[in-house]
């Protein structure tokens, strides 16, 4: 049995994604950027040895965007369900276990500079540890991996706050579980993040040409609005 690698994604619907960047971006620009990041995430994850690719999508798996994930990349589709982020992640991972996965990794899409090597490392770590976490610079995490379901890790967490990683780590320690850590990575949530990633354009091939092109276009438009 292989390890399930779940990309946790929203369809790029204007007004429903990357709203923290609006303004200065308009909703169409934010949705286009989001769609670019999702495609990056799926292409980064596809074809990793020992991994089965899943996409946990919302709001509707019938959206053409997810059908592309399924048809072009061979991703297995899972619905996101639950009242909050923790519940949605928990049920997506539970669904993958129930479909026969030996271990499950779940990662997001707001990661323009995440190296594919971090995902490969996570696939190795989850064989040796009960839980794997990839911390983000803002106090959250960009990846969680489990060898078996631990529902408590998703309950009672103040999601979308700087304490997410610390709270989750404390729960892992309290449960006596072993933890494997990935290198820290910055995600793209705020205008400050957006400016930081724009500043990386052209440096060390940190991003895909697709995302770098999207960021350069945004940078040009932002200058015109000032």
C-alpha positions in Angstrom: 0.0 0.0 0.0 1.3 3.5 -0.8 1.2 6.7 1.1 -1.6 9.1 0.3 -0.4 12.6 -0.5 -3.4 15.0 -0.3 -3.4 18.5 -1.8 -5.9 20.5 0.1 -7.4 23.0 -2.3 -10.2 25.4 -3.1 -11.6 26.0 -6.6 -10.3 29.3 -8.0 -13.6 31.1 -7.7 -13.4 35.0 -7.6 -14.4 36.4 -4.3 -13.9 33.1 -2.5 -10.1 32.7 -2.5 -7.2 34.8 -1.4 -9.6 37.5 -0.1 -7.0 38.8 2.3 -5.1 40.2 -0.7 -8.2 42.1 -1.9 -7.6 45.0 -2.1 -5.1 45.8 -3.6 -5.8 42.8 -5.9 -9.3 42.5 -7.4 -11.1 39.2 -7.0 -10.3 38.0 -10.5 -6.6 38.5 -9.9 -6.7 36.8 -6.6 -8.5 33.8 -8.1 -6.0 33.6 -10.9 -3.1 33.6 -8.5 -4.7 31.0 -6.4 -5.3 28.7 -9.4 -1.7 29.1 -10.4 -0.6 28.0 -6.9 -2.9 25.0 -6.9 -1.5 23.8 -10.2 2.0 24.3 -8.8 1.1 22.2 -5.8 -0.3 19.3 -7.8 2.6 19.3 -10.3 5.0 19.3 -7.4 3.3 16.3 -5.8 2.6 14.2 -8.8 4.8 11.1 -9.5 6.6 10.9 -6.2 7.7 7.3 -5.6 5.5 5.5 -3.1 2.8 8.2 -3.1 -0.8 8.2 -4.4 -2.0 11.7 -5.3 -5.2 13.0 -3.9 -6.9 16.4 -4.1 -9.4 17.3 -1.4 -11.5 20.0 -3.0 -14.1 22.5 -2.1 -16.8 23.8 -2.6 -17.8 21.3 -5.2 -15.8 18.4 -6.8 -17.9 18.8 -9.9 -16.1 22.1 -10.6 -14.2 21.9 -13.9 -10.9 22.8 -12.1 -11.1 19.6 -10.1 -12.0 17.5 -13.1 -8.7 18.8 -14.7 -6.9 17.6 -11.6 -8.5 14.2 -12.0 -8.1 13.9 -15.8 -4.7 15.5 -16.4 -2.9 14.5 -13.3 -4.6 11.3 -12.2 -5.5 12.7 -8.8 -8.1 10.9 -6.7 -10.7 13.4 -5.6 -12.0 13.8 -2.0 -14.6 16.2 -0.7 -13.8 18.7 2.0 -16.4 18.4 4.8 -16.8 19.8 8.2 -17.6 23.1 9.9 -14.0 24.4 10.3 -10.5 23.9 8.8 -9.5 21.3 11.4 -12.6 19.1 10.7 -12.1 19.3 7.0 -8.4 18.2 7.3 -9.3 15.5 9.7 -12.0 14.0 7.5 -9.9 14.2 4.3 -7.2 12.2 6.0 -9.6 9.8 7.5 -11.2 9.2 4.0 -7.7 8.5 2.6 -7.0 5.9 5.4 -10.4 4.3 4.7 -9.5 4.0 1.0 -6.5 1.9 2.0 -3.6 4.3 2.5 -0.9 3.1 4.8 0.1 6.6 5.8 -1.4 10.0 4.9 0.3 13.4 4.2 -1.8 16.5 3.7 -0.4 19.8 2.4 -1.8 23.2 1.3 -1.3 25.2 -1.9 -0.1 28.7 -0.8 3.6 27.7 -1.1 5.3 29.2 -4.1 8.8 28.2 -3.0 8.1 24.8 -1.5 10.7 22.4 -2.9 9.6 19.0 -4.1 12.4 17.6 -1.9 10.4 18.6 1.2 7.6 16.3 0.1 10.0 13.5 -0.6 11.4 14.0 2.8 8.0 13.9 4.4 7.3 10.5 2.7 10.4 9.2 4.4 9.7 10.8 7.8 6.2 9.4 8.0 7.6 5.9 7.8 9.6 6.6 11.0 7.4 8.9 13.0 3.8 9.0 14.2 3.4 12.5 13.1 5.2 14.8 10.6 4.8 18.6 10.5 6.2 21.2 8.2 6.1 24.6 10.1 5.4 27.9 8.4 7.1 31.2 9.2 3.8 32.6 10.6 3.3 29.9 13.2 1.2 27.5 11.3 2.1 24.4 9.3 2.1 23.6 5.6 2.1 19.8 5.9 0.9 17.2 8.4 1.5 13.5 8.0 0.1 10.6 10.1 0.8 6.9 10.3 -2.7 6.5 11.9 -5.5 8.8 12.7 -5.1 11.1 15.7 -8.3 13.1 15.8 -7.3 15.1 18.8 -4.7 16.9 16.7 -7.5 18.7 14.8 -9.7 19.6 17.7 -9.5 22.7 19.9 -6.9 24.4 17.7 -7.2 28.2 17.1 -6.9 27.8 13.3 -5.4 30.7 11.2 -3.5 32.1 14.2 0.2 32.2 15.0 -0.3 29.4 17.7 -1.3 26.6 15.4 2.0 24.9 15.2 2.8 25.3 18.9 -0.7 24.0 19.9 -0.4 21.0 17.6 3.1 20.2 18.8 1.9 20.3 22.4 -0.9 17.8 21.6 1.6 15.5 20.0 3.9 15.6 23.0 1.0 15.0 25.4 -0.1 12.0 23.4 3.4 10.5 23.6 3.8 10.5 19.8 7.0 10.8 17.9 7.4 13.9 15.7 9.3 14.3 12.5 9.9 17.9 11.4 10.4 19.3 7.9 12.2 22.6 7.2 10.3 25.8 7.7 8.6 27.3 4.7 6.8 30.6 4.1 3.3 30.6 2.8 1.4 33.3 0.8 -1.5 34.7 2.9 -1.0 38.4 3.3 0.0 41.4 1.3 3.4 41.3 3.1 3.9 37.7 1.9 2.9 38.7 -1.6 5.5 41.5 -1.7 8.1 39.1 -0.3 7.5 36.5 -3.0 7.5 39.2 -5.7 10.9 40.2 -4.4 12.1 36.6 -5.1 11.2 36.7 -8.7 14.3 35.9 -10.8 16.3 34.5 -7.9 17.6 30.9 -7.9 14.6 29.4 -9.6 12.8 29.5 -6.3 9.4 29.4 -8.1 7.9 27.9 -11.2 7.9 30.0 -14.4 4.1 30.0 -14.2 4.0 31.5 -10.7 6.8 33.9 -11.3 5.0 35.2 -14.4 1.8 35.6 -12.4 3.6 37.5 -9.7 5.4 39.8 -12.2 2.1 40.7 -13.8 0.6 41.5 -10.4 3.7 43.6 -9.5 3.3 45.6 -12.7 -0.4 46.2 -12.0 0.2 47.2 -8.4 2.7 49.9 -9.6 0.1 51.3 -11.9 -2.4 51.6 -9.0 -0.1 53.6 -6.8 
